[in-house]
């Protein structure tokens, strides 16, 4: 993957009880750099990175949203240059 310049946070609702299956499927998608099962309104939170916004849309629309146990998603595009990450 080229240097990522586009990042999105995707909130996912899954079929009941399928969070682990969706998490495992997400681990095989290029561009998905982090994913966690969470408590609350959503079931899984995902960080996606790509070289362009178009590539980001492709990953989210044609890969993540088409997973069989994904019921719905909410995508938030990160404002370029307006984030930090601690390690």
N, C-alpha and C positions, 0 to 999 in steps of 0.2 A: 504494500500500500504506500502511495506517495505521502509526503509530509501532509498530515491532516490539517486542514484549515477550517473545516466545517464540523461543528459538534452539535449533537442534540441529546436531550434527555427524553426518554420515552417511558411513559407510565402505562402499564399493561394490566388489563383485567383478563383473567383466564377462566376457563371452565373450573368449577369447584373441584379441588383436590388435584389439579394438574400443574401446579406451580413448579414442582421439581422437574417434570417432563419438559415444560417450556424452557426452564432455566438450562437444561441440558442441550436442547435444540439451539438456543441462543448462543451457546458456547462454540457452535460450529459455523456461525455466520461471520464472514470477514467484515470488519468494521465495528463489530460489537466488542468494546474494550472492557466493559464492566457490566455486571448484572447482579441484582440481589433480590431475593424474595423478601417482601416486607409486609408488615401488618398495616391495616387501614383500608381506605377506600380502594386502593389499587393493590395488586398482588405481586407485581414485579416492577422494579425500576431498572432501566437500562441506559448506559451511556454509549453513544454511537459516534464514531469519528470517520470522516472521509475527506478526500482531497477537495471536493467541491460540494456546493449545496445540491446540485443535481445528483451526484453520487449518493449523498445522504438520503435524498428522497427515494432513490432507487432501492436502497437497502431497507428503508422503513416500509415503503409501499409494497415492494415485490418480494421481500423476504420475511421481515418480522410480522407484518399484518396478515400474511398468508399462512402462518403456522396454524395447524388445525385446531389447537386448543386456545388460541387467542380470540377472545370475544370482542375486545375493543382496545383502542390505544388513545393516548393524548400525547402529542409531541410538542416539545418546547425547544426551539432553536436557540443555542447559546449565542449571545452577541459577541462577535469576533473581537478579541483583545480585551474583553471585560470579564475575565475569570482568572482564577489561580488554582493551583493544585499543590498540596503539600505531600511530601513523601517521607 
